[in-house]
Amino acid sequence: MSVQVVSAAAAAKVPEVELKDLSPSEAEPQLGLSTAAVSAMAPPAGGGDPEAPAPVAERPPAPGPGSGPAAALSPAAGKVPQASAMKRSDPHHQHQRHRDGGEALVSPDGTVTEAPRTVKKQIQFADQKQEFNKRPTKIGRRSLSRSISQSSTDSYSSAASYTDSSDDETSPRDKQQKNSKGSSDFCVKNIKQAEFGRREIEIAEQEMPALMALRKRAQGEKPLAGAKIVGCTHITAQTAVLMETLGALGAQCRWAACNIYSTLNEVAAALAENGFPVFAWKGESEDDFWWCIDRCVNVEGWQPNMILDDGGDLTHWIYKKYPNMFKKIKGIVEESVTGVHRLYQLSKAGKLCVPAMNVNDSVTKQKFDNLYCCRESILDGLKRTTDMMFGGKQVVVCGYGEVGKGCCAALKAMGSIVYVTEIDPICALQACMDGFRLVKLNEVIRQVDIVITCTGNKNVVTREHLDRMKNSCIVCNMGHSNTEIDVTYQSISQCDFHSGFKFLWHFSDTTVFLSE
C-alpha cells in the first residue's frame, strides 16, 4: 500500500482541475454572479410558493480571450451542495429573515448564505450604516475610554451608579426634583439613584449592630421627640444609618455635607427619597457648599435646637448669619479636631454661649476611627488616585497623633520607608519607640516620594517645601481641611486643577497634589 503526499499548493488546485471536467450546465448554479442571477432568485410578483425550488440562473456571458473556464467561475461555484439546500422543506433549513431586510439561506452544515432581495436594498443599507458611524457619540464628563483604575478614583458605588446623561451637567440647584411622596424639600444630584443608595445603606446596617439594636429597642418610646437636629457631616452610608436612627427615635433632621467631595450621591438620594431634607452632592462649589448649609438652617417655621457638626462650618455659619438662633439651641456636638479648635477659639472670645461636646477626644473616636479606619483609608485613597506601588517608596508623615499612627503603620506594613515629623515630645517619643525615624521636613523634602499631613494645623507644607520637592512628589492631606498645605500662592493657583480627581499639576516640576 502506497501513501501519496500532496502539497498544500497542489491541494489548492484540485477543485480547479475538477471543475474543468464539468459541463457548462453543471457548473452553472451560483449565487450573486450577475444581475440576471439576482433577478432570477427574486420572488415572483404574483407571490409564488416560498418552498418552490429556485429557478436556474441564466448562463453568464462567455469568457473573453485569454481567460479559461476556471477564471469565469468564482470560488463560491465549488460549493455546489448549497444549491440543493434551498430545495429542502425542513423547517430548520427554511428561509430566515435577515436583520437588514433581506433573507438568509441556511445550509445543512450551518453555513449562512445571504440572498438580498435587491442590489439597491444592499446599497441603501450600506449607506445608512456609514451615515450612522459618522454620527457624533455623546460622551459625558467621564470618558468611555478611561481605564478602570481612573474611574475608581471615585467610590465604587458612585462609578456603578453613574449614568451618562445631560442632566449630570446641570447643577442640582437648577433642577426641580420630587421624591415618590411628592416632597421637594431636598437638593441632591439625582433622585433616581435612590434605589442603589438604599442597597448601600442596608449593607452598612449589617456592620452597625449597636445603632440597629438601639433603633429596635427605643423606637416605640421616641426618646428624641421634639429634637430638631441640623447636621453637617460626611454623607455616606454609615451617616445615613445614623440619620435614620435619629429619625426613628423621634428627631427631626436636616442635613448638609461638611466636605464638597465626600458625598455619595446615591446615598443622599436614598435619604431624600425616605423623607429627609438633604442638601448635598459630590463636587459642590464653595458657593454651593454655603448655600446647602443655609438651606438647612434658614427654614420658615422650623428652627434647630441641636447642632451636629464636623469641622465647625455649620456652627460658624449660624454664629455669622443667625446668632439669635442660639437662644433656642441646647447644645453642639463636634466630631473633628478642626472643629474642636474653632470651638476653643469661640470659648476664649466669650462667644460660646451653649454647651459643646467634644466627640473627637472620646475613646472610641480616637482609638477606632482615627487609628484603625485611617490606616485603611490612606492606602485606599492613594491606590485609587495614583495606582502606585508602596514598596520602597520614601514617605514622610507630618504628625504622629492617632491619625498619623494609623498612616505610618499602614505604609510600613506595605514596605514603605517612613519618616515622621512631630512637635509634641510625647508623640515624638512614641514614633521613635515604634521604629520610625524622627526628622524635620526640610531634611527629607528633596528625597521623599509622598508627603502626608495629619496635624489639624495650618501651612504645615509651605511654598518653600513645594519648590524643593522632587519630580512627581505626591502631597496628601489626611486632615479635615486643605489648610495644612499652602496652595494659595500664585504659582499654584494658576495651575490646572481637576476637582473631580483632586489632581493639581505643578508644571514647573510636575508635582502632584491630592490635598482637596
C-alpha positions as CSV (number, residue, x, y, z in Angstrom):
1,M,0.0,0.0,0.0
2,S,1.4,3.3,-1.0
3,V,0.9,6.7,0.7
4,Q,0.6,9.7,-1.6
5,V,1.7,13.1,-0.1
6,V,0.0,16.1,-1.7
7,S,1.5,19.6,-1.1
8,A,-0.7,22.5,0.0
9,A,-0.3,24.2,-3.3
10,A,-1.3,21.1,-5.2
11,A,-4.3,20.6,-3.0
12,A,-5.5,24.1,-3.7
13,K,-5.6,23.4,-7.4
14,V,-7.7,20.2,-7.1
15,P,-11.1,22.0,-7.2
16,E,-9.9,23.9,-10.3
17,V,-8.9,20.7,-12.1
18,E,-12.2,19.0,-11.2
19,L,-14.3,22.0,-12.4
20,K,-12.6,21.9,-15.8
21,D,-14.3,18.5,-16.3
22,L,-17.8,19.9,-15.6
23,S,-20.1,20.8,-18.4
24,P,-21.3,24.4,-18.5
25,S,-24.8,23.4,-17.4
26,E,-23.4,21.6,-14.3
27,A,-21.1,24.4,-13.3
28,E,-23.9,27.0,-13.6
29,P,-25.6,27.2,-10.1
30,Q,-24.0,30.0,-8.2
31,L,-25.3,33.0,-6.2
32,G,-24.8,36.7,-6.9
33,L,-22.7,36.4,-10.1
34,S,-24.7,38.8,-12.2
35,T,-27.8,40.9,-12.3
36,A,-29.6,38.1,-14.2
37,A,-28.8,35.7,-11.4
38,V,-30.2,38.1,-8.7
39,S,-33.4,38.7,-10.6
40,A,-33.9,35.0,-11.1
41,M,-33.8,34.5,-7.4
42,A,-36.3,37.2,-6.6
43,P,-39.8,36.0,-5.7
44,P,-42.4,36.4,-8.5
45,A,-44.7,39.4,-8.5
46,G,-47.8,37.3,-8.0
47,G,-46.5,35.8,-4.8
48,G,-45.3,32.2,-5.6
49,D,-44.8,29.3,-3.3
50,P,-41.8,30.1,-1.0
51,E,-41.0,26.4,-0.8
52,A,-40.7,26.0,-4.6
53,P,-37.2,25.4,-5.9
54,A,-35.3,28.4,-7.1
55,P,-35.2,28.7,-10.9
56,V,-31.9,28.1,-12.6
57,A,-30.0,31.3,-13.3
58,E,-29.1,32.4,-16.8
59,R,-25.8,31.4,-18.2
60,P,-23.2,34.2,-17.7
61,P,-21.5,35.7,-20.7
62,A,-18.8,33.7,-22.3
63,P,-15.3,34.4,-21.1
64,G,-13.2,36.7,-23.1
65,P,-10.0,35.8,-24.8
66,G,-7.2,34.6,-22.6
67,S,-9.4,33.5,-19.8
68,G,-10.1,29.9,-19.1
69,P,-13.2,28.2,-17.6
70,A,-11.7,28.4,-14.1
71,A,-11.4,32.2,-14.4
72,A,-15.0,32.5,-15.2
73,L,-16.1,30.8,-12.0
74,S,-16.0,32.4,-8.6
75,P,-14.7,30.3,-5.6
76,A,-18.4,30.0,-4.5
77,A,-19.0,27.9,-7.5
78,G,-17.2,25.0,-5.8
79,K,-20.0,24.9,-3.1
80,V,-22.5,23.2,-5.3
81,P,-24.2,21.3,-2.5
82,Q,-25.6,24.6,-1.2
83,A,-27.9,24.9,-4.1
84,S,-29.6,21.7,-3.1
85,A,-30.1,23.0,0.4
86,M,-32.6,25.6,-1.0
87,K,-35.0,22.8,-2.1
88,R,-35.4,21.3,1.3
89,S,-38.6,21.8,3.2
90,D,-37.2,21.0,6.6
91,P,-38.3,23.8,9.0
92,H,-34.7,24.2,10.3
93,H,-33.4,24.9,6.8
94,Q,-36.2,27.2,5.6
95,H,-35.8,30.9,4.7
96,Q,-34.7,33.1,7.6
97,R,-35.4,36.8,7.7
98,H,-32.1,38.8,7.8
99,R,-31.8,41.8,10.0
100,D,-31.2,44.2,7.1
101,G,-34.5,43.3,5.4
102,G,-33.1,40.6,3.1
103,E,-33.2,36.8,3.6
104,A,-30.7,34.2,4.7
105,L,-30.4,30.6,3.4
106,V,-29.0,28.1,5.9
107,S,-27.3,25.0,4.5
108,P,-27.1,21.6,6.3
109,D,-23.6,22.3,7.6
110,G,-24.7,25.5,9.2
111,T,-23.4,27.9,6.6
112,V,-25.5,31.0,6.1
113,T,-25.7,32.5,2.6
114,E,-27.3,35.9,2.3
115,A,-29.8,36.3,-0.5
116,P,-30.7,40.0,-0.7
117,R,-33.9,41.0,-2.3
118,T,-32.4,43.7,-4.5
119,V,-29.0,45.1,-5.1
120,K,-30.5,48.6,-4.3
121,K,-31.5,47.4,-0.9
122,Q,-27.9,46.4,-0.1
123,I,-26.5,49.7,-1.2
124,Q,-29.1,51.6,0.8
125,F,-28.3,49.6,3.9
126,A,-24.6,50.2,3.5
127,D,-25.2,54.0,3.1
128,Q,-27.3,54.0,6.3
129,K,-24.6,52.1,8.2
130,Q,-21.9,54.5,7.0
131,E,-24.1,57.5,8.0
132,F,-24.7,56.0,11.4
133,N,-21.0,55.6,12.0
134,K,-20.4,59.3,11.2
135,R,-22.9,60.4,13.9
136,P,-21.1,62.0,16.9
137,T,-21.3,60.0,20.1
138,K,-22.2,61.9,23.2
139,I,-19.6,61.4,25.9
140,G,-20.3,62.8,29.4
141,R,-17.8,64.1,31.9
142,R,-16.3,60.7,32.2
143,S,-14.7,59.4,29.0
144,L,-15.6,55.9,28.0
145,S,-12.0,55.2,27.0
146,R,-10.8,55.9,30.6
147,S,-9.3,52.9,32.3
148,I,-10.9,51.2,35.3
149,S,-8.2,52.4,37.6
150,Q,-9.0,56.0,36.7
151,S,-12.8,55.5,37.1
152,S,-12.0,54.1,40.5
153,T,-10.9,57.5,41.8
154,D,-14.5,57.9,42.9
155,S,-16.0,55.3,45.2
156,Y,-17.2,52.1,43.6
157,S,-20.8,53.0,44.3
158,S,-20.6,56.3,42.5
159,A,-19.0,54.7,39.5
160,A,-21.6,52.0,39.4
161,S,-24.5,54.4,39.7
162,Y,-23.2,56.9,37.2
163,T,-25.4,57.5,34.2
164,D,-24.3,59.3,31.1
165,S,-27.0,61.9,30.9
166,S,-27.2,65.6,30.1
167,D,-28.8,66.1,33.5
168,D,-25.4,65.4,35.1
169,E,-24.1,68.6,33.7
170,T,-26.9,70.6,35.3
171,S,-26.4,72.0,38.7
172,P,-28.8,70.3,41.3
173,R,-29.8,73.8,42.3
174,D,-31.4,74.3,38.9
175,K,-33.3,71.1,38.9
176,Q,-36.9,70.6,40.0
177,Q,-37.0,67.2,41.7
178,K,-39.6,65.4,43.9
179,N,-39.5,62.1,45.7
180,S,-42.2,59.5,45.5
181,K,-44.1,61.2,48.3
182,G,-44.3,64.5,46.4
183,S,-41.8,66.4,48.6
184,S,-39.2,68.7,47.1
185,D,-37.5,69.8,50.3
186,F,-34.1,68.5,49.3
187,C,-31.4,69.1,46.8
188,V,-29.4,66.1,45.5
189,K,-27.6,65.1,42.3
190,N,-30.3,62.7,41.0
191,I,-33.2,61.3,43.0
192,K,-33.4,58.4,40.6
193,Q,-30.3,56.9,42.2
194,A,-32.2,56.3,45.5
195,E,-32.7,52.5,44.9
196,F,-28.9,51.9,44.5
197,G,-28.2,54.1,47.6
198,R,-30.8,52.1,49.6
199,R,-28.7,48.9,48.9
200,E,-25.6,50.6,50.3
201,I,-27.4,51.7,53.4
202,E,-28.7,48.2,54.0
203,I,-25.2,46.8,53.8
204,A,-23.9,49.4,56.2
205,E,-26.7,48.4,58.7
206,Q,-25.2,45.0,58.9
207,E,-21.9,46.5,60.1
208,M,-23.5,48.8,62.7
209,P,-25.3,46.4,65.1
210,A,-25.3,48.9,68.1
211,L,-27.3,51.5,66.3
212,M,-29.7,49.0,64.9
213,A,-30.2,47.5,68.4
214,L,-30.8,51.0,69.8
215,R,-33.3,51.7,67.0
216,K,-35.2,48.5,67.7
217,R,-35.2,48.9,71.5
218,A,-36.3,52.6,71.7
219,Q,-38.3,53.1,68.5
220,G,-41.6,52.8,70.3
221,E,-40.6,55.2,73.1
222,K,-39.5,58.0,70.8
223,P,-36.9,59.5,73.3
224,L,-35.8,62.2,70.9
225,A,-39.3,63.5,70.2
226,G,-39.1,67.3,69.9
227,A,-35.4,67.3,68.9
228,K,-34.7,69.4,65.8
229,I,-31.2,68.5,64.7
230,V,-29.3,70.2,62.0
231,G,-26.3,68.3,60.8
232,C,-23.2,68.9,58.7
233,T,-21.1,65.8,58.2
234,H,-19.8,63.5,55.5
235,I,-22.8,61.9,53.8
236,T,-22.0,58.3,53.5
237,A,-23.9,55.0,54.0
238,Q,-22.8,55.0,57.6
239,T,-24.0,58.5,58.2
240,A,-27.4,57.5,56.7
241,V,-27.7,54.8,59.3
242,L,-27.2,57.4,62.0
243,M,-29.7,59.8,60.5
244,E,-32.4,57.2,60.1
245,T,-31.8,56.0,63.6
246,L,-32.3,59.6,64.9
247,G,-35.4,59.8,62.8
248,A,-36.7,56.5,64.1
249,L,-36.2,57.7,67.7
250,G,-38.4,60.8,67.1
251,A,-35.9,63.5,66.0
252,Q,-36.4,65.9,63.0
253,C,-33.3,66.2,61.0
254,R,-32.0,68.5,58.2
255,W,-28.5,67.7,56.8
256,A,-25.7,69.1,54.6
257,A,-22.3,67.9,53.7
258,C,-19.1,69.1,55.5
259,N,-16.9,68.3,52.5
260,I,-17.6,69.1,48.9
261,Y,-16.1,65.9,47.6
262,S,-17.1,63.2,50.1
263,T,-20.9,62.9,49.4
264,L,-22.1,59.7,47.9
265,N,-24.8,60.9,45.5
266,E,-26.8,57.7,45.6
267,V,-26.9,57.7,49.5
268,A,-28.1,61.3,49.5
269,A,-30.8,60.4,47.0
270,A,-31.9,57.4,49.2
271,L,-32.2,59.7,52.2
272,A,-34.2,62.3,50.2
273,E,-36.5,59.5,49.0
274,N,-37.0,58.5,52.6
275,G,-38.2,62.0,53.5
276,F,-35.0,63.5,54.9
277,P,-34.2,67.1,53.8
278,V,-30.7,66.6,52.5
279,F,-28.8,69.3,50.6
280,A,-25.6,67.8,49.3
281,W,-23.9,66.3,46.2
282,K,-20.4,65.4,45.2
283,G,-18.4,68.2,43.6
284,E,-20.0,71.2,45.1
285,S,-18.5,74.6,44.5
286,E,-17.7,76.9,47.5
287,D,-20.9,78.8,46.8
288,D,-22.9,75.6,46.7
289,F,-21.4,74.5,50.0
290,W,-22.6,77.5,51.9
291,W,-25.9,77.6,50.1
292,C,-26.7,74.0,51.2
293,I,-25.8,74.9,54.8
294,D,-28.1,77.9,54.6
295,R,-31.0,75.8,53.2
296,C,-30.7,73.5,56.3
297,V,-30.7,76.4,58.8
298,N,-32.9,79.1,57.2
299,V,-36.3,77.4,57.0
300,E,-39.6,79.0,57.6
301,G,-41.5,77.6,60.6
302,W,-38.5,75.4,61.6
303,Q,-35.6,76.2,63.9
304,P,-32.9,73.8,65.1
305,N,-32.3,73.2,68.8
306,M,-29.3,70.9,68.4
307,I,-26.2,71.1,66.1
308,L,-24.2,68.0,65.0
309,D,-21.1,69.4,63.3
310,D,-17.9,68.0,61.7
311,G,-15.3,70.7,61.1
312,G,-17.2,73.7,62.7
313,D,-18.5,75.1,59.4
314,L,-22.2,74.8,60.4
315,T,-21.5,76.4,63.8
316,H,-19.5,79.2,62.2
317,W,-22.3,79.9,59.7
318,I,-25.0,80.1,62.4
319,Y,-22.9,82.5,64.5
320,K,-22.2,84.6,61.5
321,K,-25.7,84.8,59.9
322,Y,-28.2,83.8,62.5
323,P,-26.8,84.5,66.0
324,N,-30.3,84.7,67.5
325,M,-30.8,81.0,66.9
326,F,-28.5,80.2,69.8
327,K,-31.2,81.3,72.2
328,K,-33.1,78.0,71.4
329,I,-30.1,75.8,70.7
330,K,-29.4,73.4,73.6
331,G,-26.0,72.1,72.6
332,I,-23.4,71.4,69.9
333,V,-21.7,68.1,69.1
334,E,-18.4,68.4,67.3
335,E,-16.6,65.4,65.8
336,S,-13.3,66.6,64.3
337,V,-10.2,68.2,65.9
338,T,-10.5,71.1,63.5
339,G,-14.0,71.9,64.7
340,V,-12.8,71.5,68.4
341,H,-10.1,74.1,67.8
342,R,-12.7,76.5,66.5
343,L,-14.9,75.9,69.5
344,Y,-12.0,76.7,71.8
345,Q,-11.5,79.9,69.9
346,L,-15.1,80.9,70.4
347,S,-14.9,80.0,74.1
348,K,-11.8,82.2,74.6
349,A,-13.6,85.0,72.9
350,G,-16.6,84.6,75.1
351,K,-18.9,83.8,72.2
352,L,-19.6,80.1,73.0
353,C,-23.0,80.5,74.8
354,V,-24.2,76.9,74.6
355,P,-22.7,73.6,75.8
356,A,-20.5,71.8,73.4
357,M,-19.5,68.2,73.3
358,N,-16.0,67.2,72.1
359,V,-16.6,63.9,70.4
360,N,-13.1,63.9,68.8
361,D,-11.4,63.2,72.2
362,S,-13.7,60.3,73.1
363,V,-12.0,56.9,73.4
364,T,-14.0,55.3,70.6
365,K,-13.2,58.2,68.2
366,Q,-9.5,58.3,69.0
367,K,-8.8,54.5,69.2
368,F,-11.1,53.2,66.5
369,D,-12.0,55.9,63.9
370,N,-8.7,57.8,63.9
371,L,-6.4,54.8,64.2
372,Y,-7.9,51.8,62.6
373,C,-10.1,53.5,59.9
374,C,-7.4,55.9,58.8
375,R,-4.8,53.3,58.2
376,E,-7.1,51.7,55.7
377,S,-8.4,54.8,54.1
378,I,-4.9,56.2,53.4
379,L,-3.9,53.2,51.4
380,D,-7.3,53.1,49.6
381,G,-7.2,56.8,48.7
382,L,-3.6,56.7,47.4
383,K,-4.2,53.5,45.4
384,R,-7.3,54.7,43.8
385,T,-5.9,58.0,42.7
386,T,-2.3,57.1,41.8
387,D,-2.3,53.3,41.4
388,M,1.2,53.3,42.7
389,M,3.3,50.6,44.4
390,F,4.1,51.4,48.1
391,G,7.0,49.1,48.5
392,G,10.3,51.0,48.6
393,K,8.7,54.4,48.5
394,Q,10.0,57.1,50.9
395,V,7.2,58.7,52.8
396,V,7.2,61.5,55.4
397,V,4.1,61.7,57.7
398,C,3.6,65.1,59.4
399,G,2.1,64.5,62.8
400,Y,2.1,61.3,64.9
401,G,-1.3,61.6,66.6
402,E,-3.9,58.8,66.3
403,V,-4.3,59.5,62.5
404,G,-0.6,59.7,62.0
405,K,-0.1,56.4,63.8
406,G,-2.6,54.7,61.6
407,C,-1.0,56.1,58.4
408,C,2.6,55.1,59.5
409,A,1.5,51.6,60.5
410,A,-0.2,51.0,57.1
411,L,2.6,52.3,55.0
412,K,5.3,50.5,57.0
413,A,3.3,47.2,56.5
414,M,3.3,47.8,52.7
415,G,7.1,48.1,52.6
416,S,7.5,51.9,52.5
417,I,10.3,53.8,54.2
418,V,8.5,56.1,56.7
419,Y,9.8,59.3,58.3
420,V,7.9,61.2,60.9
421,T,7.8,64.9,61.8
422,E,6.3,65.8,65.2
423,I,6.5,68.8,67.6
424,D,4.9,67.1,70.6
425,P,7.6,65.4,72.7
426,I,5.4,62.5,73.9
427,C,4.1,61.7,70.4
428,A,7.7,62.0,69.0
429,L,8.9,59.5,71.6
430,Q,6.1,57.1,70.6
431,A,7.2,57.4,67.0
432,C,10.7,56.6,67.9
433,M,9.7,53.6,70.0
434,D,7.5,52.3,67.2
435,G,10.6,52.2,64.9
436,F,10.2,55.4,62.9
437,R,12.9,57.9,62.3
438,L,12.2,61.5,63.5
439,V,13.2,64.2,61.1
440,K,12.5,67.8,60.2
441,L,10.6,68.2,56.9
442,N,13.3,70.4,55.4
443,E,15.8,67.5,55.8
444,V,13.9,65.0,53.7
445,I,11.7,67.1,51.4
446,R,14.1,66.6,48.4
447,Q,14.1,62.8,48.5
448,V,10.7,61.7,49.6
449,D,8.1,60.4,47.2
450,I,5.0,61.1,49.3
451,V,4.2,63.8,51.9
452,I,1.2,63.1,54.2
453,T,-0.1,65.8,56.5
454,C,-2.3,64.9,59.5
455,T,-1.8,67.6,62.1
456,G,-5.0,69.6,62.0
457,N,-2.8,72.7,61.8
458,K,-2.3,75.3,59.0
459,N,0.5,75.6,56.4
460,V,2.4,72.6,57.5
461,V,3.7,72.3,53.9
462,T,4.7,75.7,52.8
463,R,5.8,77.3,49.5
464,E,9.4,76.6,50.2
465,H,8.7,72.9,50.7
466,L,6.8,72.7,47.5
467,D,9.6,74.4,45.5
468,R,12.2,71.9,46.8
469,M,10.1,68.7,46.2
470,K,11.4,66.1,43.7
471,N,9.7,65.5,40.4
472,S,6.2,63.8,40.7
473,C,6.1,64.0,44.5
474,I,2.6,63.3,45.9
475,V,1.2,65.5,48.6
476,C,-1.7,64.1,50.5
477,N,-3.8,65.6,53.4
478,M,-5.4,63.3,55.9
479,G,-6.7,66.1,58.0
480,H,-10.2,67.6,57.8
481,S,-9.5,70.6,55.5
482,N,-6.9,71.6,53.0
483,T,-5.3,74.4,55.1
484,E,-2.4,72.1,56.1
485,I,-0.9,72.6,52.6
486,D,-0.3,76.1,51.4
487,V,-1.9,76.1,47.9
488,T,-2.8,79.8,47.9
489,Y,0.2,81.4,46.4
490,Q,0.1,82.5,42.8
491,S,2.3,79.9,41.0
492,I,0.0,77.1,42.3
493,S,-3.3,78.9,41.8
494,Q,-2.6,79.3,38.1
495,C,-2.1,75.6,37.5
496,D,-4.7,73.3,36.1
497,F,-6.9,71.9,38.9
498,H,-9.1,68.8,38.2
499,S,-11.6,68.9,41.0
500,G,-13.2,65.6,40.1
501,F,-10.0,63.7,40.7
502,K,-8.3,66.1,43.1
503,F,-5.1,66.4,41.0
504,L,-3.1,69.6,40.7
505,W,-0.1,69.5,38.4
506,H,2.7,71.9,39.2
507,F,4.0,72.4,35.6
508,S,7.5,73.6,36.6
509,D,8.5,70.3,38.2
510,T,5.4,68.1,37.8
511,T,4.3,67.9,41.4
512,V,1.0,66.1,42.1
513,F,-1.3,67.4,44.8
514,L,-4.0,65.4,46.5
515,S,-4.9,68.0,49.1
516,E,-8.6,68.6,48.3
